[in-house]
Amino acid sequence: MSADPIQRVILALSRLPSIGEKTAARLTFFMLNRSPELTQELSEALGALHESVRFCSECEHLTARDPCHICANPKRRASLICVVEDVSSLMAIERTGVFEGRYHVLHGLISPLDGVGPDDLKLSSLLNRVSRLRADDPERPVEVIVALQSGVNGNATSLFLQHVLKPLGVSLSRIASGVPVGTNLHYADQVSLAEALSDRRPL
């Protein structure tokens, strides 16, 4: 006999980050008390996540079209690249409305204690991208802004980026201390993020 559908939904929701069993139950009963169209729409949207979403071939952003809407926007500066840990950090910077360049999403940070090295991140595509920009127009200045948290793993990743990008002749900077030490970007407020971007310093 199959498991109770209510318990199945509660169990599935409780496996999501920051959602405990009580919150999962509250969400489940909320959906039960609404029209079936809501759960149908949610089911279809979740099903499309793995069917339609892919990595942008330019910046590794998660997108339903390639290139993503940011890379496809001709008004965004291709030679100004902001490197972020994850899509949540990208979205946090976008909400400030002050960044006019494009992004590169690493999908993680170097963490030797967790067995995560450079090869586990989306780093090779960043190097290829910067190399291509330099080859297309050697006179064009290329700036890479490192927008990573300032904890141990963020600092290790920043140092590695400095090591591999400096020889390519790019200008490297890191967001300033408007973002508190150890804070993930998607938890920072928009004003702090905007100030950190404006006051970035060379690496």
URDABEL-V810466 format. One record per helix or strand. SS is the DSSP state (hx for helix, st for strand). FROM is the first residue (numbers start at 1). LEN is the number of residues. If there is no record, write none. Layout:
SS&FROM&LEN / SS&FROM&LEN
//
This chain:
hx&5&10 / hx&21&12 / hx&36&17 / st&54&2 / st&62&2 / st&77&8 / hx&87&10 / st&101&5 / st&111&1 / hx&112&3 / st&116&1 / hx&118&3 / hx&124&13 / st&143&5 / hx&152&17 / st&171&4 / hx&185&3 / hx&190&9 / st&201&2
//
